[in-house]
Amino acid sequence: MATYDDPRILRAIAHPTRNRVLHELSAAGSLRAADIAKRTGIPANQASFHLRQLAKYGLVEVAPDAGRDKRDRVWRLVDDDITLNPRQIVEQPGGDAAYTVFQRNSVAWGHHLVDQAFQISADEDNPAKRIVSETSLRLSEDDAVRLQQELNEVVARYREAGRRSDDELDLYSVYQIIQPMPDLAGEDENPA
């Protein structure tokens, strides 16, 4: 697992399209720009551009062993788990602004995921299409860390199984937050 603290990397992955490219590569293991273009609905030249930008910051690399020949360019993540160190990022020049952009985009994406999860659609009869779960636990800090590690192991197992599958599988988002229970949103400070 690589930990990044460069504000430029944070800006690179804050871009919604580049973030989606990272998600596609994480799920698939390795892909061509044309594969990414097909999966994301962007032109292949845009997919290539975003892959080169991510490579510039050491997040993706060409996987020469995965191509059919030397001209076949296949990309993969340098590390499956991208971890950021926000405290070190904001202490660097330009870090505070980069973190603000990243945070704003991440919050917007989180809202989008939750909004989509609660949409009622034609798929509502298929419970596997949207699975929403919220649980409250009493944990020590050590237990919270262990829980996150165990969840990461489960997710990694499913990621590897998806990568090995020959079936055309859907891309699912697994969005995890483990944190102390926050204060109530919009709680009236002066109850009647």
N, C-alpha and C positions, 0 to 999 in steps of 0.2 A: 504494500500500500504506500503510495507516494503522497506526501503532504506538501502542498504548494503554498507559498507565501508571497508570490510576485503579483503586484496589482495588475500588471498587464495580462496575466493569465486569467485573473478574475474578470477583467473586461471582455476577454475573448470568450469565456464560457457564459457570460451574462447575455450574450446575443441569443435570442430565442432559436434561430435556425441552427447555430452551432451547438447549442445545448441539445436540440433534437438529434443532430448528427451523432453526438456523444451517446445518447440513449440508444440509437439504432445500433451503433457499433458495440455497445455494452451487451445488448441482447443477442446480437448475431455472432459476435466474435470477430469477424472480418467481412468487409464488403467493398465492392467497387463503387466509384462515384455514381455510376449509372444505377446501381442497386439502391443507393441512398436517395437518388433523385426520384426513382419510382415509388419508394416507400414514403417519402415526405411530400411529394407533389411539387418539387422545385425543379428547375432546369438542371441538366447534368453539369453545365459549366458553373452554375452557382454551387452545386455540391462540391465540385472540384476546388473552387475558390475557398469554401469554408474548411474543407479538409486541409488545404495548404496552410490556412491561418492557424488551425489547431496544431498542425505539425510544427509550425514556426515556434510555438511555445512548448513543444515537447509532450503534447497530450496524445497525439496519434503518430503513427509511423507506417511506412509502407511495409507490407508483409510479403517479401519476395518469394517465399516458399509457398504462398497461397495462390499465386498467379498461374495462369495456364502457360505463359511464356514470358520473356523479359519485357515485352511491351504491355502486358496485362498488369495494371496497377491495382493492387488490393490493399486496403487500409485496415489497421487494427488499433485498438487503444494501447498505449504504452503500459498502462496499469489499469486493471479492472475497477479499482476503487480509488476515486479521486477525492482526496480529503483536503480541505482548506483550513488555514490557520488565520482566522479573521483578525485576531489581536495583532499578530505580526504584520499583517497586510496593512491595517489602518495606521500603523506607526511609520510606514514608509512614505516617501514623497508620492503624492497622487493616490495613496492607498485609501484614504477616507472617501474620496470621490468615487473610486472604483468600487469600494464596498457598498456605497449608497446605491449605485446603479445595479449592482448584483442583487442586493437585498430587495430593491423595488421590483426587479424582474422576477425574483424567486417568490415573493409574496403574491404577485399577480398570477404566476403559474399555479401556486398553491390554491388560490381562490378559484382559478379556472378548473382545476382538477376536482375540487369539492363541488362546484356548481354542476359540472358534468355528471358527477357521481349521483347527484340527486335529481337529475332530469328524468322525467317519465317519458318513455319512448316505446316504440314498437318492440324493443328488446326486453320490456319489463317482465315478460313471462320467462325469460332466460336468466336465472339468478347468477350465472357465471359471468354475465356481461358487466355487472357492477356489484362489487362487494364492498360495503362500507362497514367498518367496525371501529368502535371507540370503546376503550376499556380503561377504567381507573384502577390502579394498583398501589398498594402501600409498599414502598421499596426503600432500601438504603441506597446510597449513591453507588456502592459496589454492586448491588443487585441490578440497578439500572444499567450499569456498564455491561454486566454479564448478559442481561436480557438483550441488549443491543447486539452483542457479539453473537448470541445464539440466533437471533433473527437474521443477521447478516449471513450466517452459515446456511440457513434454510434458503434464503434468497439466492445465494451462490450456487447451491445444488440445483435449483430450478433453472437458473441462468445457463448452467452447463448442460442440463438436459435439453433445453430449448436450442442451444447451439448445435447439439449432436443430432437433433431431429431432422429427418428428411421431409417432414410435413411442412406445409405453408401455415405457420402459426401466426396468430394475431399478436401485436405488441401490447402488452399490459403495463400500466404504471403502478408501481408499488411505492407508496408515499408514506414514510414512517416519521413520526415525531415522538420522541421520548423525552419528556421534560417535566419538571415540577408543575403541578396544576397552576395555571395562571389565574389571576383575579378575574372576576366576572366581567365580561365585556359590556360596557354601557350601564354598569350598576349605578343606581341612583345613590349619590353620596349623602343626600338629605332625605331619608325615608320619612314618610308622613306619620 
